[in-house]
Amino acid sequence: MFNGLEYRDLSNVAKTICLSCDFYEKTKGNWNTKDLIILKFIFSSIGLPVSDTTTYEPFFEGLLNEYSLLERLQKLVDYHEVDLSAKYRVPLILGISKADLIQSKENYIVDSLVTQMRNFNKDFTRNEARKLILEHYIKEELLMNLKSPVANFDLALEVLCTLDFLANKKILNLYEFGYKYYFRYKGTEVNYSEDMKCFEMAAAQGYIDAQYMLG
């Protein structure tokens, strides 16, 4: 169930996100071919044929229309806290983050656009403004074609890989922070218990280098 509805009664976007999140929670990011075959069967059983194609456009529109889908993703990974440098620019992640921002911290941009556009079209809505801002960002900043065809299951795999990337990137951030702090202050009178906590948190989530540092 999601928002009081059976999965088979959800929109295709909601089905994709909810099943992907459930699968990631169940496997904890460690899945194999057999697991994916089962996931394909589940997709088909709730009315989402795996080989049918869609585009990225309805996916991002779904995030704008149903904020609860962003909250579902946020339960697994906090995409705002992860430091995504140019080296790690992943379009789907940044698009998801932007969809969240223009419904929260960047609401003022939406308000400004609505005010301007209503000088020409009094019926221009906030939803139209959000869609326009997000589409412009994805096209111009991420160089992503929203109308590119993608199979339903391939999109689900992208969501899964996004979740896995964010989870592991956060672990890596913990390790890198602890590593730098540890060697900067090791042998001094500075208490470096905080960086050891970072190592412990990263190690607990399976990061091998952190486990090595802890002996």
C-alpha positions as CSV (number, residue, x, y, z in Angstrom):
1,M,0.0,0.0,0.0
2,F,1.1,3.6,-0.7
3,N,-1.0,6.6,0.2
4,G,-3.9,4.2,0.9
5,L,-3.8,2.6,-2.6
6,E,-2.8,-0.9,-3.7
7,Y,0.3,-0.8,-5.9
8,R,-1.7,-2.0,-8.9
9,D,-3.8,1.2,-8.6
10,L,-0.9,3.6,-8.5
11,S,0.4,5.7,-11.4
12,N,3.2,4.1,-13.4
13,V,5.7,6.5,-11.9
14,A,4.6,5.7,-8.3
15,K,4.7,2.0,-9.1
16,T,8.3,2.3,-10.3
17,I,9.5,4.3,-7.3
18,C,7.7,2.3,-4.7
19,L,8.8,-1.0,-6.0
20,S,12.3,0.2,-6.5
21,C,12.5,1.5,-2.9
22,D,10.9,-1.7,-1.5
23,F,13.4,-3.8,-3.4
24,Y,16.3,-1.7,-2.2
25,E,15.2,-1.9,1.4
26,K,14.7,-5.7,1.1
27,T,18.1,-6.4,-0.5
28,K,20.0,-3.7,1.3
29,G,21.7,-2.9,-2.0
30,N,23.0,-6.4,-2.6
31,W,20.9,-8.0,-5.4
32,N,21.6,-10.7,-8.0
33,T,20.2,-11.8,-11.3
34,K,17.6,-14.0,-9.6
35,D,16.4,-11.1,-7.5
36,L,16.0,-9.0,-10.6
37,I,14.0,-11.7,-12.4
38,I,11.6,-11.8,-9.4
39,L,11.3,-8.0,-9.5
40,K,10.5,-8.2,-13.2
41,F,7.7,-10.6,-12.4
42,I,6.3,-8.3,-9.7
43,F,6.4,-5.3,-12.1
44,S,4.3,-7.3,-14.7
45,S,1.9,-8.5,-12.0
46,I,0.8,-5.0,-11.0
47,G,0.3,-3.8,-14.6
48,L,3.7,-2.4,-15.5
49,P,5.1,-4.5,-18.4
50,V,8.9,-4.4,-18.1
51,S,9.6,-4.1,-21.8
52,D,7.1,-1.3,-22.5
53,T,8.7,2.1,-23.0
54,T,8.2,5.4,-21.4
55,T,10.2,8.6,-21.2
56,Y,11.8,10.6,-18.4
57,E,9.3,13.4,-18.8
58,P,6.4,11.6,-17.0
59,F,8.8,10.4,-14.3
60,F,9.8,13.9,-13.3
61,E,6.3,15.2,-13.7
62,G,5.2,12.5,-11.3
63,L,7.7,13.8,-8.7
64,L,6.2,17.3,-9.1
65,N,2.6,16.0,-8.9
66,E,3.1,13.6,-6.0
67,Y,5.5,15.0,-3.4
68,S,5.0,11.9,-1.3
69,L,7.2,10.1,-3.9
70,L,10.1,12.3,-3.1
71,E,9.5,11.6,0.6
72,R,9.5,7.9,-0.2
73,L,13.0,8.2,-1.7
74,Q,14.1,10.5,1.1
75,K,13.4,7.7,3.6
76,L,16.2,5.7,2.1
77,V,18.7,8.3,1.2
78,D,19.1,12.0,1.9
79,Y,20.0,13.4,-1.5
80,H,20.4,16.9,-0.2
81,E,23.2,16.0,2.3
82,V,25.4,14.1,-0.2
83,D,28.1,16.3,-1.6
84,L,27.8,15.8,-5.4
85,S,31.0,17.3,-7.0
86,A,31.4,17.6,-10.7
87,K,33.0,14.2,-10.7
88,Y,29.8,12.6,-9.5
89,R,27.2,14.5,-11.5
90,V,24.5,11.9,-12.1
91,P,21.5,13.5,-14.0
92,L,18.8,11.4,-12.4
93,I,20.0,12.3,-8.9
94,L,20.3,16.0,-9.6
95,G,16.9,16.0,-11.4
96,I,15.3,14.4,-8.3
97,S,17.0,16.9,-6.0
98,K,15.9,19.8,-8.1
99,A,12.3,18.5,-8.2
100,D,12.4,18.6,-4.4
101,L,14.0,22.0,-4.2
102,I,11.5,23.9,-6.3
103,Q,8.8,22.6,-4.0
104,S,10.6,23.7,-0.9
105,K,13.6,26.0,-0.6
106,E,13.3,27.4,-4.1
107,N,9.6,28.2,-3.9
108,Y,10.4,31.9,-4.3
109,I,11.7,31.2,-7.8
110,V,8.3,29.6,-8.6
111,D,6.5,32.6,-7.2
112,S,8.6,35.0,-9.2
113,L,8.0,33.1,-12.5
114,V,4.2,32.9,-11.8
115,T,4.1,36.7,-11.2
116,Q,5.9,37.4,-14.5
117,M,4.0,34.9,-16.6
118,R,0.6,36.1,-15.4
119,N,1.3,39.4,-17.1
120,F,0.8,37.4,-20.3
121,N,-1.4,34.5,-19.2
122,K,-3.6,35.0,-16.1
123,D,-4.3,31.3,-15.9
124,F,-0.6,30.3,-15.6
125,T,-0.3,28.0,-12.6
126,R,2.3,27.1,-10.0
127,N,2.4,23.5,-11.4
128,E,3.2,24.9,-14.9
129,A,5.9,27.1,-13.4
130,R,7.5,24.1,-11.5
131,K,7.5,22.0,-14.7
132,L,9.0,24.8,-16.8
133,I,11.8,25.4,-14.2
134,L,12.6,21.7,-13.9
135,E,12.6,21.1,-17.6
136,H,14.9,24.0,-18.2
137,Y,17.3,22.8,-15.5
138,I,17.4,19.2,-16.8
139,K,17.8,20.3,-20.4
140,E,20.3,23.1,-20.0
141,E,22.3,22.0,-16.9
142,L,22.2,18.3,-17.1
143,L,22.0,18.0,-20.9
144,M,19.4,15.3,-20.5
145,N,16.7,14.7,-23.1
146,L,13.4,14.2,-21.2
147,K,11.8,12.6,-24.3
148,S,14.4,9.8,-24.6
149,P,12.6,6.5,-24.6
150,V,13.4,4.1,-21.8
151,A,12.0,0.7,-20.9
152,N,10.0,0.6,-17.7
153,F,12.4,-1.9,-16.1
154,D,15.5,0.0,-17.2
155,L,14.1,3.1,-15.5
156,A,13.6,1.1,-12.3
157,L,17.2,-0.1,-12.5
158,E,18.3,3.6,-12.8
159,V,16.3,4.4,-9.7
160,L,18.0,1.4,-7.9
161,C,21.4,2.5,-9.0
162,T,20.7,6.0,-7.9
163,L,19.7,4.8,-4.4
164,D,22.8,2.6,-4.3
165,F,25.1,5.4,-5.5
166,L,23.8,7.9,-2.9
167,A,24.1,5.4,-0.1
168,N,27.6,4.5,-1.0
169,K,28.6,8.1,-1.7
170,K,27.5,9.0,1.8
171,I,29.6,6.2,3.3
172,L,32.5,7.4,1.2
173,N,32.0,11.0,2.5
174,L,32.1,9.7,6.1
175,Y,35.3,7.8,5.5
176,E,37.0,10.6,3.6
177,F,36.1,13.1,6.4
178,G,37.4,10.8,9.1
179,Y,40.6,9.9,7.1
180,K,41.6,13.6,6.6
181,Y,40.8,14.6,10.2
182,Y,42.6,11.5,11.7
183,F,45.9,12.1,9.9
184,R,45.8,15.8,10.5
185,Y,45.6,15.5,14.2
186,K,47.0,12.0,15.0
187,G,49.8,12.3,17.5
188,T,48.6,15.7,18.8
189,E,46.6,16.5,21.9
190,V,43.5,17.1,19.8
191,N,40.7,14.7,20.5
192,Y,40.0,12.9,17.3
193,S,37.1,10.8,18.5
194,E,34.7,12.3,15.9
195,D,36.6,11.0,13.0
196,M,36.8,7.6,14.6
197,K,33.0,7.7,14.8
198,C,32.9,8.4,11.0
199,F,35.1,5.3,10.5
200,E,32.8,3.2,12.7
201,M,29.7,4.4,10.8
202,A,31.2,3.7,7.4
203,A,32.6,0.3,8.6
204,A,29.1,-0.7,10.0
205,Q,27.7,-0.1,6.5
206,G,30.3,-2.4,4.9
207,Y,33.0,0.0,3.7
208,I,36.1,-2.2,3.7
209,D,38.7,0.6,4.0
210,A,37.0,1.9,7.1
211,Q,37.0,-1.6,8.6
212,Y,40.7,-1.8,7.9
213,M,41.4,1.5,9.6
214,L,39.6,0.3,12.7
215,G,41.8,-2.9,12.7
